[in-house]
Amino acid sequence: MKKRYLFLILLVLLGIGGVLGYEPLKEMQAKRATPNWRTADVKKGRVVAVVNSTGTLKPVLSVQVGAFVSGPLKEVLGKYNQEVKKGDVLAKVDPRLPEAERKRALASHATTLGEVKRIEALLQQARNNEARALALSEENEDFISDTELDQFKFSTMSLEAQLEISKASVQQAEAALDNANTNVGYTTIESPVDGIIIDRKIEEGQTLQSGFQTPELFVVAPGMREKMHVEAAVDEADIGLIREAQQHGQPAHFTVDAYPEDLFEGVIEEVRFSSTELQNVVTYPVIVAAKNPELKLLPGMTASISFRVDERADVVKIPNSALRFYPDKKHVRKEDLELLEGANWENEKPDDEPDVMLSAEEKATARKQRNQRHVWVAEGAKLKAVAIVTGLSDSKFTELVSGEITEGMKLVTGINPKKGWGG
């Protein structure tokens, strides 16, 4: 009898334990069935939109220094990377041939001057003879005939013409002498501007042959400390943003591999109209001007540029990972299932999905509606959709224009893998 009572008491205790443990067990099972959501916090701050590109550093101006005379190079004074002033001697060509030409021109000039003096003397003699003949004719017409008077007259006129020709020859000789003197001067090659020698294409002893094309000896870049240009190739899809950024005075920042920790700043100086097409991709040259006081930026360096096209300060920022999250239907509450099945969801497809089948009108409409998005928050075991309108985006966050999202909220960005029993 006593054993029966003990058995009944044991059964009652087991029943009470089962009733009391049912709800916790049910909650534990429901909790285990709920996904372990990965979330990101909504923050407040600045959003900066950029367009990234690469470019090549170039001097603002490159002056090619050539030679006008031929001959062997006697001296080469200009060195690589040398800073020169206007008028500094860069090289000297052997002057013997130009000097010989100058002497020949000088002798020719002296000869023409002597010829002028000789003809002037003959002309004076002819004028005197003509004057005496006229005096004799006036004294007595029989002293000299008309034929003889004509000879004196036309002899004077002939010598006057010869004098004019001789004076013209003197001018030609002077021009030839000036040319010869100039060529002698050209044997000394000087820098035409203040700048830095960024290229030298000659060596001492090399022979120059000046013909139809002037040989290039040096390249001098002026003003490299004051300003350098970065020529970037920007995709046609981003040119509109770049031009707006230029109008609003937005800066451009870039880095170079030589100084990876240094951030350089420049301004958009020019958007050129000359397009380039390579493998069906159209790009436009964009010129960025940057200061270079320490000469860290050298011609030919590759720059990784970020053009700041717009910015928003002190706005609510949605993590981009939350905008990229698309839940499974089984995790979404009933009220929001139609979002996954309706037409509005098409606006929230990833950007890499093809839309080649859409018409131009459909593409334009879809792009206008692309800012109408949804993000997801956990509501119990299910996910709840929150409609938002987005604005400016950077690499991590997107501006919230409108929507029931506040700073500090946690938005679902994915599902964490469940840990094992030992986790």
Residue, then its C-alpha position, 0 to 999 in steps of 0.5 A: m500500500k505504501k509503495r502504491y502511494l509513493f508511485l502515485i506521488l512520483l507520477v504526480l511530480l512527473g506530470i507537474g514537471g512536464v507541465l512546467g517544462y513545456e513552455p520553456l522547451k517550446e520557447m527554446q525550440a522556437k529560439r533555435a528555429t529563429p535565424n541568427w540575424r547579422t545586423a548593422d547599426v544605423k549611424k549619423g554623419r557625413v556621406v561623400a560620393v566619389v567617382n574613382s579613376t586612374g590617371t597619369l601625371k604630366p607637367v603643365l607644359s613641356v618645352q622641346v629644345g632643338a637645334f637649328v644648325s648641324g655639326p658635332l656636339k662639342e659640349v653637353l652641359g644640361k643634366y637630367n633633373q637639373e633646374v635651369k633658368k632661361g638663357d642657361v647654356l644646355a649644349k654647344v655645337d662645334p662652331r667651325l662650319p657656321e664660323a666659316e660661313r660667317k666669314r664667307a658672308l662677311a667677305s661677300h658683304a665687304t665686296t658688295l660695299g666695295e662695288v658700290k663705291r666703285i660704281e659711285a666713282l664711275l657715276q660721278q665721273a660720268r656726271n662730270n663728263e655729261a656736265r662738261a659736254l652740256a657746257l660746250s654745247e651751250e657755248n657752241e653747238d658745233f663743238i659737240s654733236d647730239t649723238e655724243l651728248d646722248q652717249f654721256k647722258f645714257s652712260t650716266m643713267s646706266l651707272e645710276a641703275q648699276l648703283e641701285i643694283s649694287k646697293a640691293s646686293v649690299q642688302q642681300a649680303e647684309a641679310a646673309l651675314d645676319n643669317a650667318n651670325t645667327n647660325v653662329g649664335y645657334t651653336t650655343i643651345e640655351s634654355p628658353v624657359d625656367g624649368i627642370i630638364i625631364d629628358r635629355k636625348i643627346e650625348e657629347g660627341q653626337t653629330l646633329q643633322s638639322g634638316f626638314q625636322t629639327p632634332e629634339l635635344f632636351v625637354v624642359a618642364p617649367g613650373m613643376r613645383e607650382k603645378m602638375h597635371v593629372e590626366a584621368a580617363v573617366d567613363e562617359a557615365d560619370i562625366g555628368l557628375i564630374r562636370e557638376a563637381q567642377q562647377h561646385g568647386q569640389p576637390a579631387h584626391f589621389t595617391v601615387d604608388a611612390y608615396p602610398e601614405d600621402l594623400f594629394e589634393g587637386v582641383i578639376e581644371e578641365v573636362r575635355f571633349s575629345s573622347t576615346e573608345l577602347q573595347n566599346v568603352v568611351t572615356y573622356p580626359v579630365i585634367v586635375a591640377a595639383k601643387n607639387p612644392e616638394l617635387k614628389l609628383l613626377p611625370g609618368m606616375t600613375a595616380s589613383i584618383s577619387f573625384r568628390v562629386d557631392e556630399r551630405a553632412d550630419v545625415v542618417k546613414i543606412p549601411n550599404s550591406a542592409l540595402r544589398f540584403y534580400p531575404d528568403k520568403k520563409h523568413v518574412r512576415k505575411e504582411d510583407l510577402e507581397l513585396l517579394e512577389g510584386a513589381n516594386w521588388e524589381n527596383e531593388k534588384p542588384d545593379d549587376e543584373p542585366d536589363v538589356m531587354l528593357s526599352a529606353e523608357e523602361k530603363a529611365t523609369a527604373r533608374k528614377q525609381r531606384n532610390q525607392r528601397h526597403v530594408w529589413v528589421a527583426e520582428g520576433a522570428k520574422l523580418k519586417a520591411v521598412a520602406i525608405v527613400t535613399g540619396l547619396s551613397d559612398s562605399k559604406f553608407t547611403e543617405l536616408v532621405s525619408g523613411e521610419i529609420t532612426e539612428g541606432m536601429k539595427l538593420v538585418t544584413g544577413i544570417n550568421p551560421k549557427k554554432g554547434w553545441g560546443g559553441 
